[in-house]
């Protein structure tokens, strides 16, 4: 499945992992989910400033902080469950077979990371550009700049 390109506002340290997870999605949803979880963990350490530990606890710390929009929080909560399928064998109680990561679940991880990219990088960059343009207009009119 083709995905939208990563916005230029997203630092390479995150976009590289995201692109890697996208590139392996068709061949191995499990591998994609594992790489995307690594990307997510790095993102939460650097942007949400969570205490390093396991991803389950780190996601809970972000959820408890209320620092992300509710739609992102809901997706983060789901990512914990999806990630457990990728990282730890879980057996179905009805069939006894190992529950695997489905492509749609791995894509949900990628969608969640895109939402976090938008929250942490893309929207702040857009707001900064708008402020800079308005401040330029104010400066040209010899008016006080935005603070």
C-alpha positions in Angstrom: 0.0 0.0 0.0 1.4 3.4 -0.9 1.4 6.0 1.8 1.6 9.8 1.7 5.2 11.1 1.9 6.5 12.3 5.2 6.3 16.1 5.6 9.6 17.9 5.5 9.0 19.3 9.0 9.6 15.8 10.4 13.2 15.2 11.5 15.1 12.5 9.6 15.7 10.5 12.8 11.9 9.8 12.9 11.0 9.8 9.2 13.7 7.2 8.4 12.2 4.7 10.7 8.7 5.5 9.5 9.7 5.0 5.9 11.4 1.7 6.8 8.2 0.5 8.5 6.2 1.5 5.4 8.6 -0.2 3.0 8.3 -3.6 4.7 4.5 -3.4 5.3 3.5 -5.5 2.3 6.1 -8.2 2.8 5.7 -8.4 6.6 3.1 -6.6 8.6 4.7 -8.0 11.8 8.1 -6.5 10.8 6.4 -3.2 9.9 4.6 -3.2 13.3 7.9 -3.8 15.1 9.8 -1.0 13.3 6.9 1.4 13.7 6.8 0.6 17.5 10.5 1.4 17.6 9.8 4.7 15.8 7.0 5.4 18.2 9.1 4.7 21.2 11.8 7.1 19.9 9.2 9.7 19.3 7.7 9.5 22.7 11.2 9.7 24.4 12.2 12.7 22.4 8.9 14.7 22.0 6.7 13.6 24.9 9.8 13.3 27.2 8.5 10.0 28.7 10.8 8.0 31.1 12.4 5.2 29.1 11.0 1.8 29.9 8.7 -0.5 28.0 6.5 0.9 25.3 3.3 -0.1 27.2 4.3 2.0 30.2 5.5 4.9 28.0 2.2 5.0 26.2 0.4 5.0 29.5 2.5 7.9 30.7 1.5 9.9 27.6 -2.2 8.9 28.1 -2.1 9.9 31.8 -0.5 13.2 31.0 -3.3 14.3 28.7 -0.7 15.9 26.5 -2.0 14.7 23.1 -5.4 15.2 21.5 -8.0 12.5 22.3 -8.1 11.0 18.8 -4.3 10.4 19.1 -4.6 9.1 22.6 -7.2 6.6 21.4 -4.9 5.4 18.7 -1.9 5.1 21.0 -4.0 2.9 23.3 -4.8 0.6 20.4 -1.1 0.5 19.3 -0.2 -1.1 22.6 -2.4 -4.0 21.8 -1.3 -4.3 18.2 2.3 -4.1 19.3 1.9 -7.0 21.7 0.9 -9.2 18.8 4.1 -8.2 16.9 6.5 -8.5 19.8 5.1 -11.3 21.9 3.4 -14.5 20.8 -0.2 -14.4 21.9 -2.5 -17.4 21.4 -6.2 -17.2 20.6 -8.3 -18.8 23.3 -10.8 -20.1 20.7 -8.4 -21.6 18.2 -5.1 -22.0 20.1 -3.2 -20.5 17.2 -0.8 -17.6 17.6 -2.5 -14.3 16.8 -0.6 -12.5 14.1 -0.4 -8.9 13.1 -2.8 -8.1 10.2 -1.8 -5.5 7.5 -4.6 -3.2 8.7 -3.3 -3.3 12.3 0.2 -2.5 11.1 -1.2 0.4 9.1 -2.9 1.7 12.2 0.5 2.0 13.8 1.7 4.0 10.8 -1.4 6.2 11.0 -0.8 6.9 14.7 2.8 7.9 14.0 1.6 10.2 11.2 -0.9 11.8 13.7 2.0 12.3 16.2 4.2 13.8 13.4 1.4 16.2 12.6 1.0 17.1 16.3 4.7 17.5 17.2 6.2 18.8 13.9 3.8 19.6 11.1 1.3 21.9 12.7 3.9 23.7 14.8 5.9 24.4 11.7 2.8 25.7 9.8 1.9 27.9 12.8 5.5 29.3 13.0 5.4 30.1 9.2 2.1 31.9 9.6 3.4 33.9 12.5 6.5 34.8 10.7 4.4 36.0 7.7 2.1 38.0 9.9 5.1 39.5 11.8 6.7 40.5 8.5 3.4 42.2 7.5 3.3 44.0 10.9 6.9 45.0 10.7 6.3 46.5 7.2 3.4 48.5 8.7 5.5 49.5 11.6 3.2 47.8 14.1 4.1 45.8 17.1 5.0 42.2 16.4 3.2 39.1 17.8 4.8 38.0 21.0 
